[in-house]
Amino acid sequence: MNGVRESWDRFAKDFLVANRRPYPAGRWVAALGLVTSLGCASDRSQNHIAWEQSRIVDLTHSFGWDTIVWPTEQDFKLIVQHAEDMPGGYYYASNRVEMPEHGGTHIDAPIHFSKGKQMLDQIPVERLVGGGIRIDVSERCALDRDYRVSISDFDRWEAKHGRIPKDVIVLLNTGYARFWPSRKDYLGTELRGQEGVRALHFPGLHPEAATWLVRERRVKAVGIDTASIDFGQSTEFETHVALLSQNVPVFENLFNLNELPARDFDIIALPMKIARGTGGPLRIIAAIPPSP
């Protein structure tokens, strides 16, 4: 069984080198490889069994007519083109999708708030897959709609769970996913346009804390279960700039963060690969390994 994993590791390394990607020797590589080998029941490695036994948590809101978008954006639209029996004797269904890049569960590419930085299709996959931690600030956010996650929140987390690892994906659990899809409760307003932007009230990450995560802990990516990594009343979007200017992508409008442990889980966050995109719809999941 060890030969299966060794063969996959050799293949993955050769593939990544050929495509000028560094070889990320970690458990996520093995996990992704094991997914591709589903069905090979005659020779499964122990890691494959562990992956199958892991609990998968979907961190993505479904896209639909009630998907929450920024007050200045157009709503998500699913337009039915075909849903009918065809003359050839088969049924055929096909829709057309219209949506903003930054609506629903989505990714912010660095170019979104930093000129000359990576576009969506230029973000290395290694940035989007890896170990994750969850910082729970839901109690503080329940008391203050304009709460900004601070360095002291990270200090408290580290005092209990240990130092935030390098190259980890940080997820901020404000508890606001429970309000989805109510625009009034989630955003603080139902107004649209610039009037709606001025009326936004929801938690975010303080720019000083964002800078600390980049410089002191060298994180891969940061996600949050609100409409923006900056709090609703931000006018300069300093947190976006602090992260994206360092090519640290941002995940917004996440779901089910309350189902995650504080640490020791994996994240796979794969967006639609839009050439020259500033962001795009994101399907993000967490894999929680079985308890020893």
Secondary structure, DSSP 8 states (H G I E B T S, - for coil): -HHHHHHHHHHHHHHHHHTT-----SHHHHHHHHHHTTT-TTS--HHHHHHHHSEEEE-B---STT--B-TTS---EEEEEEEEE-TTS-EEEEEEEE--TTBSSEEE-GGGTSTTS--GGGS-GGGTEEEEEEEE-HHHHHH-TT-EE-HHHHHHHHHHH----TT-EEEEE-SGGGGTT-HHHHHS----HHHHHHT----EE-HHHHHHHHHHS--SEEEESSS-SS-TT-SS-HHHHHHHTTT--EEESB--GGGS-SSSEEEEEEE---TT-SEEEEEEEEEE----
